[in-house]
Amino acid sequence: MCIDVLCAYLRMPYEPESTAPEHKAGEREVRQTIIRVIRDHLRAPDVPSAWCEYDFDFTGAVFDGGSFSASHFRGTVGFSGVVFTDGTVNFRSARFSGGTVDFSGAMFGGGTVDFDLATFGGTSFDWGPFPVPAGA
């Protein structure tokens, strides 16, 4: 249930642009902390507190940075419709194995997504097309 609540928070509407009327001061820090908590529970797959076997639904979330580096995802991971904007989202040395990873409909623009040294063994992967935001 904890994973579902954290993912649900990341799926809530979020405006990263500080000059936008919908922007909330401090929101980025809360979101970065959630990503860090998730990542920390995914780094040591053999400890009792690991979350590696669980599913993560980030569908439609906005990411403007954060690190999933060295994470081990063994369940289903949904990044469908995610918007990667500003900052770097780091999947460096992440391992995706055994589940489905879905990036269909994800928007990559304005930021960097780093998959350097990431591995995708035994995983069904759906990238879908790579739409680019207007004006990018």
N, CA, C and O atoms as a GROMACS GRO file, in nm:
protein
  544
    1MET      N    1   0.081  -0.118   0.000
    1MET     CA    2   0.000   0.000   0.000
    1MET      C    3   0.087   0.126   0.000
    1MET      O    4   0.051   0.225  -0.064
    2CYS      N    5   0.198   0.125   0.068
    2CYS     CA    6   0.288   0.240   0.074
    2CYS      C    7   0.336   0.278  -0.066
    2CYS      O    8   0.338   0.395  -0.102
    3ILE      N    9   0.373   0.179  -0.145
    3ILE     CA   10   0.419   0.204  -0.282
    3ILE      C   11   0.307   0.268  -0.363
    3ILE      O   12   0.332   0.363  -0.437
    4ASP      N   13   0.186   0.218  -0.349
    4ASP     CA   14   0.074   0.274  -0.424
    4ASP      C   15   0.050   0.420  -0.388
    4ASP      O   16   0.021   0.501  -0.475
    5VAL      N   17   0.061   0.455  -0.260
    5VAL     CA   18   0.040   0.593  -0.216
    5VAL      C   19   0.151   0.684  -0.270
    5VAL      O   20   0.122   0.794  -0.318
    6LEU      N   21   0.275   0.639  -0.263
    6LEU     CA   22   0.386   0.720  -0.314
    6LEU      C   23   0.374   0.742  -0.465
    6LEU      O   24   0.393   0.853  -0.514
    7CYS      N   25   0.341   0.636  -0.538
    7CYS     CA   26   0.323   0.650  -0.683
    7CYS      C   27   0.203   0.740  -0.715
    7CYS      O   28   0.208   0.820  -0.808
    8ALA      N   29   0.096   0.728  -0.637
    8ALA     CA   30  -0.022   0.812  -0.659
    8ALA      C   31   0.012   0.959  -0.639
    8ALA      O   32  -0.037   1.044  -0.713
    9TYR      N   33   0.096   0.989  -0.542
    9TYR     CA   34   0.136   1.128  -0.522
    9TYR      C   35   0.211   1.180  -0.644
    9TYR      O   36   0.188   1.292  -0.689
   10LEU      N   37   0.300   1.099  -0.698
   10LEU     CA   38   0.376   1.140  -0.816
   10LEU      C   39   0.286   1.156  -0.939
   10LEU      O   40   0.319   1.230  -1.031
   11ARG      N   41   0.173   1.086  -0.941
   11ARG     CA   42   0.079   1.097  -1.054
   11ARG      C   43  -0.012   1.218  -1.042
   11ARG      O   44  -0.080   1.254  -1.139
   12MET      N   45  -0.016   1.281  -0.926
   12MET     CA   46  -0.101   1.399  -0.909
   12MET      C   47  -0.055   1.512  -1.001
   12MET      O   48   0.064   1.519  -1.035
   13PRO      N   49  -0.146   1.601  -1.040
   13PRO     CA   50  -0.106   1.713  -1.126
   13PRO      C   51   0.009   1.791  -1.064
   13PRO      O   52   0.010   1.818  -0.944
   14TYR      N   53   0.105   1.826  -1.148
   14TYR     CA   54   0.225   1.895  -1.100
   14TYR      C   55   0.274   1.990  -1.207
   14TYR      O   56   0.289   1.953  -1.324
   15GLU      N   57   0.299   2.112  -1.168
   15GLU     CA   58   0.352   2.214  -1.258
   15GLU      C   59   0.493   2.250  -1.213
   15GLU      O   60   0.510   2.321  -1.114
   16PRO      N   61   0.596   2.202  -1.286
   16PRO     CA   62   0.734   2.228  -1.244
   16PRO      C   63   0.781   2.372  -1.270
   16PRO      O   64   0.875   2.418  -1.206
   17GLU      N   65   0.716   2.442  -1.363
   17GLU     CA   66   0.759   2.578  -1.397
   17GLU      C   67   0.720   2.674  -1.284
   17GLU      O   68   0.602   2.693  -1.255
   18SER      N   69   0.820   2.735  -1.221
   18SER     CA   70   0.797   2.819  -1.104
   18SER      C   71   0.715   2.944  -1.132
   18SER      O   72   0.659   3.002  -1.039
   19THR      N   73   0.706   2.988  -1.257
   19THR     CA   74   0.628   3.107  -1.288
   19THR      C   75   0.484   3.075  -1.326
   19THR      O   76   0.403   3.167  -1.343
   20ALA      N   77   0.449   2.948  -1.337
   20ALA     CA   78   0.313   2.909  -1.373
   20ALA      C   79   0.219   2.928  -1.253
   20ALA      O   80   0.260   2.905  -1.139
   21PRO      N   81   0.096   2.968  -1.277
   21PRO     CA   82   0.003   2.991  -1.166
   21PRO      C   83  -0.025   2.865  -1.083
   21PRO      O   84  -0.055   2.875  -0.964
   22GLU      N   85  -0.016   2.746  -1.146
   22GLU     CA   86  -0.044   2.620  -1.074
   22GLU      C   87   0.074   2.570  -0.992
   22GLU      O   88   0.061   2.474  -0.916
   23HIS      N   89   0.190   2.634  -1.006
   23HIS     CA   90   0.310   2.589  -0.936
   23HIS      C   91   0.294   2.606  -0.786
   23HIS      O   92   0.241   2.707  -0.739
   24LYS      N   93   0.339   2.506  -0.710
   24LYS     CA   94   0.336   2.511  -0.564
   24LYS      C   95   0.479   2.508  -0.512
   24LYS      O   96   0.554   2.416  -0.542
   25ALA      N   97   0.515   2.609  -0.436
   25ALA     CA   98   0.650   2.614  -0.378
   25ALA      C   99   0.673   2.492  -0.290
   25ALA      O  100   0.584   2.452  -0.214
   26GLY      N  101   0.790   2.432  -0.301
   26GLY     CA  102   0.826   2.316  -0.220
   26GLY      C  103   0.783   2.182  -0.277
   26GLY      O  104   0.825   2.077  -0.228
   27GLU      N  105   0.699   2.184  -0.380
   27GLU     CA  106   0.648   2.060  -0.437
   27GLU      C  107   0.759   1.973  -0.496
   27GLU      O  108   0.757   1.851  -0.481
   28ARG      N  109   0.855   2.037  -0.563
   28ARG     CA  110   0.964   1.960  -0.625
   28ARG      C  111   1.042   1.882  -0.518
   28ARG      O  112   1.078   1.767  -0.540
   29GLU      N  113   1.067   1.945  -0.405
   29GLU     CA  114   1.142   1.878  -0.299
   29GLU      C  115   1.066   1.755  -0.247
   29GLU      O  116   1.128   1.652  -0.221
   30VAL      N  117   0.936   1.766  -0.231
   30VAL     CA  118   0.855   1.652  -0.186
   30VAL      C  119   0.865   1.538  -0.288
   30VAL      O  120   0.884   1.422  -0.251
   31ARG      N  121   0.852   1.572  -0.416
   31ARG     CA  122   0.855   1.471  -0.522
   31ARG      C  123   0.994   1.405  -0.530
   31ARG      O  124   1.004   1.284  -0.549
   32GLN      N  125   1.100   1.485  -0.516
   32GLN     CA  126   1.235   1.429  -0.518
   32GLN      C  127   1.258   1.336  -0.399
   32GLN      O  128   1.327   1.234  -0.412
   33THR      N  129   1.201   1.369  -0.285
   33THR     CA  130   1.213   1.283  -0.166
   33THR      C  131   1.142   1.150  -0.189
   33THR      O  132   1.194   1.045  -0.152
   34ILE      N  133   1.024   1.153  -0.250
   34ILE     CA  134   0.951   1.030  -0.280
   34ILE      C  135   1.033   0.941  -0.373
   34ILE      O  136   1.045   0.821  -0.351
   35ILE      N  137   1.090   1.001  -0.478
   35ILE     CA  138   1.172   0.923  -0.571
   35ILE      C  139   1.292   0.863  -0.497
   35ILE      O  140   1.326   0.747  -0.521
   36ARG      N  141   1.354   0.938  -0.410
   36ARG     CA  142   1.468   0.888  -0.332
   36ARG      C  143   1.429   0.771  -0.243
   36ARG      O  144   1.502   0.672  -0.234
   37VAL      N  145   1.314   0.780  -0.176
   37VAL     CA  146   1.265   0.672  -0.089
   37VAL      C  147   1.241   0.546  -0.172
   37VAL      O  148   1.282   0.436  -0.132
   38ILE      N  149   1.176   0.561  -0.287
   38ILE     CA  150   1.152   0.446  -0.374
   38ILE      C  151   1.284   0.385  -0.418
   38ILE      O  152   1.304   0.264  -0.407
   39ARG      N  153   1.375   0.470  -0.467
   39ARG     CA  154   1.506   0.421  -0.513
   39ARG      C  155   1.580   0.346  -0.403
   39ARG      O  156   1.636   0.239  -0.426
   40ASP      N  157   1.581   0.402  -0.283
   40ASP     CA  158   1.654   0.338  -0.173
   40ASP      C  159   1.600   0.199  -0.141
   40ASP      O  160   1.676   0.112  -0.099
   41HIS      N  161   1.470   0.178  -0.159
   41HIS     CA  162   1.410   0.046  -0.135
   41HIS      C  163   1.430  -0.050  -0.252
   41HIS      O  164   1.396  -0.168  -0.244
   42LEU      N  165   1.484   0.001  -0.362
   42LEU     CA  166   1.507  -0.082  -0.480
   42LEU      C  167   1.654  -0.116  -0.502
   42LEU      O  168   1.687  -0.188  -0.596
   43ARG      N  169   1.742  -0.066  -0.418
   43ARG     CA  170   1.886  -0.085  -0.441
   43ARG      C  171   1.942  -0.215  -0.385
   43ARG      O  172   2.042  -0.264  -0.436
   44ALA      N  173   1.883  -0.271  -0.284
   44ALA     CA  174   1.934  -0.394  -0.223
   44ALA      C  175   1.825  -0.501  -0.234
   44ALA      O  176   1.746  -0.518  -0.141
   45PRO      N  177   1.820  -0.573  -0.346
   45PRO     CA  178   1.708  -0.663  -0.372
   45PRO      C  179   1.693  -0.780  -0.275
   45PRO      O  180   1.587  -0.841  -0.268
   46ASP      N  181   1.797  -0.813  -0.201
   46ASP     CA  182   1.791  -0.932  -0.115
   46ASP      C  183   1.763  -0.902   0.032
   46ASP      O  184   1.760  -0.995   0.113
   47VAL      N  185   1.742  -0.776   0.067
   47VAL     CA  186   1.710  -0.744   0.207
   47VAL      C  187   1.559  -0.751   0.227
   47VAL      O  188   1.483  -0.729   0.132
   48PRO      N  189   1.514  -0.781   0.349
   48PRO     CA  190   1.370  -0.796   0.373
   48PRO      C  191   1.287  -0.672   0.340
   48PRO      O  192   1.169  -0.684   0.307
   49SER      N  193   1.347  -0.553   0.349
   49SER     CA  194   1.271  -0.430   0.324
   49SER      C  195   1.272  -0.388   0.176
   49SER      O  196   1.223  -0.280   0.143
   50ALA      N  197   1.326  -0.472   0.088
   50ALA     CA  198   1.333  -0.438  -0.055
   50ALA      C  199   1.194  -0.437  -0.119
   50ALA      O  200   1.106  -0.514  -0.081
   51TRP      N  201   1.177  -0.347  -0.217
   51TRP     CA  202   1.052  -0.336  -0.290
   51TRP      C  203   1.067  -0.386  -0.434
   51TRP      O  204   0.979  -0.360  -0.516
   52CYS      N  205   1.172  -0.454  -0.465
   52CYS     CA  206   1.205  -0.492  -0.603
   52CYS      C  207   1.099  -0.577  -0.670
   52CYS      O  208   1.080  -0.566  -0.792
   53GLU      N  209   1.030  -0.660  -0.596
   53GLU     CA  210   0.932  -0.752  -0.654
   53GLU      C  211   0.797  -0.686  -0.679
   53GLU      O  212   0.710  -0.746  -0.741
   54TYR      N  213   0.779  -0.564  -0.634
   54TYR     CA  214   0.649  -0.497  -0.643
   54TYR      C  215   0.633  -0.422  -0.775
   54TYR      O  216   0.730  -0.394  -0.845
   55ASP      N  217   0.508  -0.389  -0.806
   55ASP     CA  218   0.477  -0.312  -0.926
   55ASP      C  219   0.476  -0.163  -0.892
   55ASP      O  220   0.443  -0.123  -0.780
   56PHE      N  221   0.512  -0.081  -0.990
   56PHE     CA  222   0.516   0.064  -0.975
   56PHE      C  223   0.439   0.127  -1.089
   56PHE      O  224   0.469   0.103  -1.206
   57ASP      N  225   0.338   0.208  -1.055
   57ASP     CA  226   0.256   0.273  -1.157
   57ASP      C  227   0.278   0.424  -1.152
   57ASP      O  228   0.221   0.494  -1.069
   58PHE      N  229   0.363   0.472  -1.244
   58PHE     CA  230   0.392   0.614  -1.255
   58PHE      C  231   0.314   0.677  -1.371
   58PHE      O  232   0.345   0.788  -1.412
   59THR      N  233   0.214   0.608  -1.423
   59THR     CA  234   0.139   0.651  -1.540
   59THR      C  235   0.099   0.798  -1.532
   59THR      O  236   0.032   0.840  -1.437
   60GLY      N  237   0.141   0.875  -1.634
   60GLY     CA  238   0.100   1.014  -1.645
   60GLY      C  239   0.172   1.111  -1.553
   60GLY      O  240   0.139   1.230  -1.551
   61ALA      N  241   0.269   1.065  -1.476
   61ALA     CA  242   0.340   1.153  -1.384
   61ALA      C  243   0.430   1.250  -1.461
   61ALA      O  244   0.463   1.226  -1.577
   62VAL      N  245   0.470   1.357  -1.394
   62VAL     CA  246   0.566   1.452  -1.448
   62VAL      C  247   0.694   1.436  -1.366
   62VAL      O  248   0.692   1.449  -1.244
   63PHE      N  249   0.805   1.409  -1.435
   63PHE     CA  250   0.936   1.398  -1.369
   63PHE      C  251   1.024   1.513  -1.415
   63PHE      O  252   1.046   1.530  -1.535
   64ASP      N  253   1.073   1.591  -1.321
   64ASP     CA  254   1.167   1.698  -1.354
   64ASP      C  255   1.297   1.677  -1.278
   64ASP      O  256   1.352   1.770  -1.219
   65GLY      N  257   1.344   1.554  -1.281
   65GLY     CA  258   1.466   1.515  -1.213
   65GLY      C  259   1.438   1.400  -1.119
   65GLY      O  260   1.323   1.363  -1.096
   66GLY      N  261   1.543   1.344  -1.066
   66GLY     CA  262   1.533   1.232  -0.972
   66GLY      C  263   1.621   1.118  -1.016
   66GLY      O  264   1.657   1.107  -1.133
   67SER      N  265   1.656   1.035  -0.922
   67SER     CA  266   1.748   0.926  -0.952
   67SER      C  267   1.690   0.791  -0.912
   67SER      O  268   1.655   0.768  -0.796
   68PHE      N  269   1.682   0.703  -1.010
   68PHE     CA  270   1.652   0.562  -0.988
   68PHE      C  271   1.778   0.479  -1.015
   68PHE      O  272   1.770   0.360  -1.043
   69SER      N  273   1.894   0.542  -1.005
   69SER     CA  274   2.020   0.474  -1.036
   69SER      C  275   2.038   0.352  -0.946
   69SER      O  276   2.006   0.354  -0.828
   70ALA      N  277   2.092   0.246  -1.006
   70ALA     CA  278   2.123   0.121  -0.937
   70ALA      C  279   1.999   0.054  -0.875
   70ALA      O  280   2.013  -0.030  -0.786
   71SER      N  281   1.880   0.090  -0.922
   71SER     CA  282   1.757   0.027  -0.873
   71SER      C  283   1.736  -0.107  -0.944
   71SER      O  284   1.782  -0.127  -1.056
   72HIS      N  285   1.668  -0.199  -0.876
   72HIS     CA  286   1.635  -0.330  -0.931
   72HIS      C  287   1.483  -0.341  -0.940
   72HIS      O  288   1.416  -0.354  -0.837
   73PHE      N  289   1.430  -0.335  -1.060
   73PHE     CA  290   1.286  -0.349  -1.083
   73PHE      C  291   1.259  -0.490  -1.134
   73PHE      O  292   1.311  -0.528  -1.239
   74ARG      N  293   1.180  -0.568  -1.060
   74ARG     CA  294   1.146  -0.703  -1.104
   74ARG      C  295   0.999  -0.718  -1.137
   74ARG      O  296   0.959  -0.815  -1.201
   75GLY      N  297   0.918  -0.623  -1.096
   75GLY     CA  298   0.775  -0.628  -1.124
   75GLY      C  299   0.743  -0.544  -1.246
   75GLY      O  300   0.831  -0.507  -1.323
   76THR      N  301   0.615  -0.514  -1.263
   76THR     CA  302   0.569  -0.430  -1.372
   76THR      C  303   0.594  -0.284  -1.336
   76THR      O  304   0.566  -0.242  -1.224
   77VAL      N  305   0.648  -0.209  -1.431
   77VAL     CA  306   0.676  -0.067  -1.408
   77VAL      C  307   0.609   0.012  -1.519
   77VAL      O  308   0.641  -0.005  -1.636
   78GLY      N  309   0.516   0.100  -1.482
   78GLY     CA  310   0.441   0.177  -1.580
   78GLY      C  311   0.484   0.322  -1.586
   78GLY      O  312   0.462   0.398  -1.492
   79PHE      N  313   0.547   0.359  -1.698
   79PHE     CA  314   0.583   0.498  -1.726
   79PHE      C  315   0.500   0.550  -1.843
   79PHE      O  316   0.538   0.648  -1.907
   80SER      N  317   0.389   0.486  -1.871
   80SER     CA  318   0.305   0.524  -1.984
   80SER      C  319   0.254   0.667  -1.963
   80SER      O  320   0.202   0.701  -1.857
   81GLY      N  321   0.270   0.750  -2.068
   81GLY     CA  322   0.221   0.887  -2.061
   81GLY      C  323   0.299   0.979  -1.970
   81GLY      O  324   0.257   1.092  -1.948
   82VAL      N  325   0.411   0.934  -1.918
   82VAL     CA  326   0.494   1.017  -1.830
   82VAL      C  327   0.556   1.130  -1.911
   82VAL      O  328   0.589   1.112  -2.029
   83VAL      N  329   0.572   1.246  -1.849
   83VAL     CA  330   0.640   1.359  -1.911
   83VAL      C  331   0.772   1.379  -1.837
   83VAL      O  332   0.774   1.406  -1.717
   84PHE      N  333   0.882   1.365  -1.911
   84PHE     CA  334   1.015   1.393  -1.857
   84PHE      C  335   1.052   1.534  -1.900
   84PHE      O  336   1.077   1.558  -2.018
   85THR      N  337   1.056   1.625  -1.805
   85THR     CA  338   1.084   1.765  -1.834
   85THR      C  339   1.193   1.814  -1.740
   85THR      O  340   1.211   1.757  -1.633
   86ASP      N  341   1.264   1.916  -1.777
   86ASP     CA  342   1.368   1.976  -1.691
   86ASP      C  343   1.443   1.876  -1.604
   86ASP      O  344   1.385   1.779  -1.556
   87GLY      N  345   1.569   1.901  -1.585
   87GLY     CA  346   1.650   1.817  -1.498
   87GLY      C  347   1.684   1.684  -1.562
   87GLY      O  348   1.654   1.659  -1.679
   88THR      N  349   1.748   1.599  -1.483
   88THR     CA  350   1.787   1.466  -1.528
   88THR      C  351   1.716   1.361  -1.445
   88THR      O  352   1.717   1.367  -1.322
   89VAL      N  353   1.655   1.264  -1.512
   89VAL     CA  354   1.602   1.146  -1.445
   89VAL      C  355   1.702   1.036  -1.474
   89VAL      O  356   1.724   0.999  -1.590
   90ASN      N  357   1.761   0.984  -1.370
   90ASN     CA  358   1.875   0.896  -1.382
   90ASN      C  359   1.834   0.750  -1.357
   90ASN      O  360   1.789   0.714  -1.248
   91PHE      N  361   1.851   0.667  -1.459
   91PHE     CA  362   1.833   0.522  -1.448
   91PHE      C  363   1.968   0.451  -1.465
   91PHE      O  364   1.971   0.333  -1.499
   92ARG      N  365   2.077   0.522  -1.443
   92ARG     CA  366   2.211   0.466  -1.461
   92ARG      C  367   2.226   0.338  -1.378
   92ARG      O  368   2.200   0.337  -1.258
   93SER      N  369   2.268   0.232  -1.443
   93SER     CA  370   2.292   0.101  -1.379
   93SER      C  371   2.167   0.039  -1.319
   93SER      O  372   2.177  -0.052  -1.236
   94ALA      N  373   2.049   0.086  -1.358
   94ALA     CA  374   1.925   0.024  -1.310
   94ALA      C  375   1.909  -0.112  -1.379
   94ALA      O  376   1.957  -0.132  -1.491
   95ARG      N  377   1.842  -0.203  -1.312
   95ARG     CA  378   1.816  -0.336  -1.368
   95ARG      C  379   1.666  -0.358  -1.374
   95ARG      O  380   1.595  -0.349  -1.274
   96PHE      N  381   1.618  -0.388  -1.495
   96PHE     CA  382   1.478  -0.422  -1.517
   96PHE      C  383   1.475  -0.568  -1.557
   96PHE      O  384   1.530  -0.604  -1.661
   97SER      N  385   1.412  -0.653  -1.477
   97SER     CA  386   1.410  -0.795  -1.510
   97SER      C  387   1.280  -0.859  -1.464
   97SER      O  388   1.230  -0.831  -1.355
   98GLY      N  389   1.228  -0.945  -1.548
   98GLY     CA  390   1.116  -1.028  -1.509
   98GLY      C  391   0.978  -0.968  -1.528
   98GLY      O  392   0.881  -1.042  -1.532
   99GLY      N  393   0.966  -0.838  -1.541
   99GLY     CA  394   0.834  -0.776  -1.554
   99GLY      C  395   0.821  -0.703  -1.685
   99GLY      O  396   0.902  -0.719  -1.776
  100THR      N  397   0.718  -0.623  -1.694
  100THR     CA  398   0.695  -0.540  -1.812
  100THR      C  399   0.729  -0.396  -1.776
  100THR      O  400   0.693  -0.348  -1.668
  101VAL      N  401   0.800  -0.328  -1.865
  101VAL     CA  402   0.830  -0.187  -1.848
  101VAL      C  403   0.763  -0.114  -1.963
  101VAL      O  404   0.792  -0.142  -2.079
  102ASP      N  405   0.675  -0.021  -1.932
  102ASP     CA  406   0.595   0.045  -2.034
  102ASP      C  407   0.624   0.195  -2.038
  102ASP      O  408   0.591   0.268  -1.944
  103PHE      N  409   0.684   0.240  -2.147
  103PHE     CA  410   0.710   0.382  -2.171
  103PHE      C  411   0.622   0.435  -2.284
  103PHE      O  412   0.649   0.542  -2.337
  104SER      N  413   0.517   0.362  -2.321
  104SER     CA  414   0.434   0.406  -2.433
  104SER      C  415   0.372   0.542  -2.402
  104SER      O  416   0.319   0.564  -2.294
  105GLY      N  417   0.378   0.630  -2.500
  105GLY     CA  418   0.321   0.763  -2.486
  105GLY      C  419   0.399   0.858  -2.398
  105GLY      O  420   0.354   0.970  -2.372
  106ALA      N  421   0.516   0.816  -2.351
  106ALA     CA  422   0.598   0.906  -2.267
  106ALA      C  423   0.651   1.020  -2.353
  106ALA      O  424   0.680   1.002  -2.471
  107MET      N  425   0.664   1.137  -2.292
  107MET     CA  426   0.715   1.256  -2.360
  107MET      C  427   0.855   1.285  -2.307
  107MET      O  428   0.874   1.302  -2.186
  108PHE      N  429   0.951   1.292  -2.397
  108PHE     CA  430   1.089   1.322  -2.361
  108PHE      C  431   1.123   1.458  -2.420
  108PHE      O  432   1.141   1.470  -2.541
  109GLY      N  433   1.132   1.560  -2.338
  109GLY     CA  434   1.166   1.692  -2.388
  109GLY      C  435   1.198   1.786  -2.272
  109GLY      O  436   1.132   1.783  -2.169
  110GLY      N  437   1.299   1.868  -2.291
  110GLY     CA  438   1.333   1.966  -2.190
  110GLY      C  439   1.422   1.915  -2.080
  110GLY      O  440   1.470   1.994  -1.999
  111GLY      N  441   1.447   1.788  -2.072
  111GLY     CA  442   1.533   1.731  -1.970
  111GLY      C  443   1.612   1.616  -2.028
  111GLY      O  444   1.613   1.594  -2.149
  112THR      N  445   1.679   1.543  -1.941
  112THR     CA  446   1.761   1.430  -1.982
  112THR      C  447   1.715   1.305  -1.908
  112THR      O  448   1.689   1.310  -1.788
  113VAL      N  449   1.705   1.194  -1.979
  113VAL     CA  450   1.678   1.065  -1.917
  113VAL      C  451   1.800   0.978  -1.946
  113VAL      O  452   1.832   0.951  -2.062
  114ASP      N  453   1.868   0.935  -1.841
  114ASP     CA  454   1.995   0.864  -1.853
  114ASP      C  455   1.975   0.715  -1.824
  114ASP      O  456   1.944   0.676  -1.712
  115PHE      N  457   1.994   0.632  -1.929
  115PHE     CA  458   1.985   0.486  -1.916
  115PHE      C  459   2.124   0.423  -1.928
  115PHE      O  460   2.134   0.303  -1.955
  116ASP      N  461   2.230   0.500  -1.908
  116ASP     CA  462   2.366   0.447  -1.922
  116ASP      C  463   2.386   0.327  -1.830
  116ASP      O  464   2.359   0.335  -1.710
  117LEU      N  465   2.433   0.217  -1.885
  117LEU     CA  466   2.462   0.092  -1.814
  117LEU      C  467   2.338   0.023  -1.755
  117LEU      O  468   2.352  -0.072  -1.678
  118ALA      N  469   2.218   0.068  -1.791
  118ALA     CA  470   2.096   0.000  -1.746
  118ALA      C  471   2.084  -0.132  -1.820
  118ALA      O  472   2.126  -0.143  -1.935
  119THR      N  473   2.025  -0.234  -1.756
  119THR     CA  474   2.005  -0.363  -1.819
  119THR      C  475   1.857  -0.399  -1.818
  119THR      O  476   1.783  -0.364  -1.726
  120PHE      N  477   1.816  -0.469  -1.923
  120PHE     CA  478   1.676  -0.504  -1.942
  120PHE      C  479   1.666  -0.653  -1.972
  120PHE      O  480   1.620  -0.690  -2.080
  121GLY      N  481   1.706  -0.738  -1.880
  121GLY     CA  482   1.703  -0.882  -1.900
  121GLY      C  483   1.570  -0.943  -1.861
  121GLY      O  484   1.519  -0.915  -1.753
  122GLY      N  485   1.514  -1.025  -1.949
  122GLY     CA  486   1.390  -1.096  -1.919
  122GLY      C  487   1.271  -1.003  -1.903
  122GLY      O  488   1.175  -1.036  -1.834
  123THR      N  489   1.277  -0.888  -1.967
  123THR     CA  490   1.173  -0.788  -1.953
  123THR      C  491   1.105  -0.764  -2.086
  123THR      O  492   1.170  -0.755  -2.190
  124SER      N  493   0.974  -0.753  -2.083
  124SER     CA  494   0.900  -0.711  -2.201
  124SER      C  495   0.896  -0.559  -2.199
  124SER      O  496   0.855  -0.499  -2.100
  125PHE      N  497   0.938  -0.496  -2.308
  125PHE     CA  498   0.957  -0.352  -2.309
  125PHE      C  499   0.871  -0.287  -2.415
  125PHE      O  500   0.877  -0.326  -2.532
  126ASP      N  501   0.791  -0.189  -2.377
  126ASP     CA  502   0.708  -0.116  -2.472
  126ASP      C  503   0.747   0.031  -2.468
  126ASP      O  504   0.710   0.103  -2.375
  127TRP      N  505   0.823   0.074  -2.570
  127TRP     CA  506   0.862   0.215  -2.580
  127TRP      C  507   0.751   0.297  -2.643
  127TRP      O  508   0.730   0.413  -2.606
  128GLY      N  509   0.680   0.237  -2.738
  128GLY     CA  510   0.586   0.317  -2.815
  128GLY      C  511   0.664   0.420  -2.895
  128GLY      O  512   0.787   0.414  -2.899
  129PRO      N  513   0.597   0.513  -2.959
  129PRO     CA  514   0.670   0.618  -3.032
  129PRO      C  515   0.727   0.719  -2.931
  129PRO      O  516   0.683   0.726  -2.817
  130PHE      N  517   0.826   0.797  -2.975
  130PHE     CA  518   0.885   0.901  -2.891
  130PHE      C  519   0.828   1.037  -2.930
  130PHE      O  520   0.888   1.107  -3.012
  131PRO      N  521   0.715   1.075  -2.873
  131PRO     CA  522   0.662   1.206  -2.908
  131PRO      C  523   0.748   1.316  -2.845
  131PRO      O  524   0.801   1.301  -2.734
  132VAL      N  525   0.761   1.424  -2.915
  132VAL     CA  526   0.837   1.539  -2.866
  132VAL      C  527   0.739   1.653  -2.848
  132VAL      O  528   0.659   1.678  -2.938
  133PRO      N  529   0.743   1.724  -2.735
  133PRO     CA  530   0.649   1.833  -2.712
  133PRO      C  531   0.662   1.941  -2.820
  133PRO      O  532   0.770   1.961  -2.875
  134ALA      N  533   0.552   2.008  -2.848
  134ALA     CA  534   0.552   2.117  -2.945
  134ALA      C  535   0.653   2.222  -2.904
  134ALA      O  536   0.663   2.257  -2.786
  135GLY      N  537   0.727   2.273  -3.000
  135GLY     CA  538   0.824   2.378  -2.973
  135GLY      C  539   0.959   2.324  -2.930
  135GLY      O  540   1.052   2.402  -2.908
  136ALA      N  541   0.972   2.193  -2.917
  136ALA     CA  542   1.101   2.137  -2.872
  136ALA      C  543   1.195   2.118  -2.989
  136ALA      O  544   1.308   2.073  -2.972
   0.00000   0.00000   0.00000
